[in-house]
C-alpha cells in the first residue's frame, strides 16, 4: 500500500490516540505511515509500543492548530503546523494520502491551499459513507460548500460516483439528486437547474430521490448542497444516539427486559458496528488533488486506524487519477456540446 501522512498532533486526545491508532494500523493492515508533529513527543509516545513498527516514521512539525482556533488566521500564522506539514508531504509526493482528526476547518483549508483542486473543479465537497439496507451510500456534500450552484451539484455527482466505485466497490453506482419528490418538475431552482446538467454526464443518474432512500437503498450516491447535507447528517447522528439511549433504557426495565437485552447483545453489537463512525474512520474531503480523510476530534485509536486504512485503500485504487480522468471527459463533452450548438445556429 502507498504511504499515508497522519497529522499526529490533531484531535482531542492527540498524540496518545493518534499514535496508538498509527501503531494499530501498521500492525493490523501493514500500512506505511509518516507522522507529523513534535518529534520529541511523538518519539516518547511510540516508545510505549516498542518495538516500534518499521512502517512508521516521524516528520517534525513545529506547531499545531488547536481545535478551538479559527482556521484562516491559524493557517496564516502557523505555516509549520502538523496538518500543513502533512499536506505538504502529499503535495511533494512523499505520501499519497493524508488523515487528520484535528481542527476540520484547518484540515480543509490546508488541503485546498496546499493540494489544490482537481483541474476543472471549482468547489470541494465533504462525502460521508452512510450505512444503508444495501452496500451503503455516499452522501455529499455534507458541509464544505454551502452556497452551491447547479454545476457544483453536477461535479459532486461525478465525484460521488468515482468514490462510491472505489470505496463501496460498486461497479456502476446509481446517482440520485436529493429532492422533496421524485418528479422532475419538483424542487427549488437549484435542483431543477442541476437535473439536466447531471443527466448529460456519464454517471448512472436515476433522477430525484427523497431522503429515506439514503437508508432504504435504491441509490448509491446522494447529491445535495452542503447546507442540506450537513443538516441531514447531524439529524441522523442525533436520532441514532436517541434510539440507542431509548433502547438501552427499555432493556434495563424489569427482568424480562434485562434477559432480552442479554440474549440480543451479539446482534445489537453487530448492528452498532455498522452504524458506528469508527467503522468508516471519518469523512472524505473530495475534489482536492489528493486523498484526504477528516475524522472526529474525539476519534479513538480504532477510528484513527480505520481512517488510515480507508485513505491507503483509496490511494492504492488511484481515486484521484480516476477523478481527474472523469473531469477531463466532462470538459471534452462540454466543448463538444458548445461546438454542436454553434453549428446548429
Phi, psi and omega in degrees: 000153180286159184285143181241137175266135179241125171288089190283352179258357182270144177119162181293332186239029179276150000270004184300307184291322182291318179293317178299320178294322178295316179296317179298319181294322180290320182284324185272322186246355180068035183278157173250123190232149170242117181264123180258135180156191180295118187300317183295316181293319180291322177298318179297321178294317182295329180297340178291342185246027181301141358285138181293131179303142182295339183280003183249132174225156182251136172242118187292138172228133189284333184224177177220143175269115184289163184297328185271353185285148175288125189302313184302300179300323181295319179294328178287322183280321189250074183287346177251025178293155185300322180290325178291316179299321179298317179294323179298323180298323177288317181298322181277355178087006178282340175221155182258348182204164181222145177232135174219134173246022180267213180301110187294323178296320178293321178296317178297315180295316180296320180295316181294318183286316187274323183266331184075176181259158173303134179307130181096352182256136181262330185222142173277174176218160172252124182248139177239135172276113185259140175292146178210178180294337181256228183279351186119173180216142175270125176249123178205142009264145179246027172148355183281319184236105184274314179270097191252143173256162182305320181292336176292318178296323175300316179297320179296326178297317177296314181298312182299323180296316180294315182291325177294323178295320184278320186271317182266353178060044176255120189298314182228078188301138175276125185250128178237148177260120185295132183206175180272002178192163183276342183291142182297333184281347184275164174109174177275181185298324183299308183288329178295322179282329181285330184308304182294331179293317179291322181299330182279350181277180181273359183287160178277078188277124181255007177092203180287144174227152177262166190303325184293340182288345174301318182270323189274349177097189184091352180207146182251338178226127178243123186253134177202172176281164187296330179294309180295315183299319179293321178297319178297314182300314181294323178295318178298315180299317181295314180291330175298314179294320179297316181300311183293325178295313179296321182294315180293323178297320180295325182285349179270352185270115175078167181293318181298318179298315180293321178294317178297320178298321180294319180291327183273353188307312181300317180294321181294322177297322178296316179294317181298323179296323180290331183267347185283133178300336180303325182299324184264341176086332181156192179264161179252126171273107189250150182103342175279160186276059180169158178279127184222120178247128180245118183258172175296146177298331181270015185307135175278169175305322178297318180295319178298315180298319180290326175297319178295320178298313180298316180299316181294319180297316180295320178295318180296328180277358178066043184297324180292319178296320177296320180293319178300317179296323180296320181283332173295318177295322179296316179300318179296321180295318180296318179296315180297321179294321179294319178296321179296322179294320179295321180293324179293329179284000000 
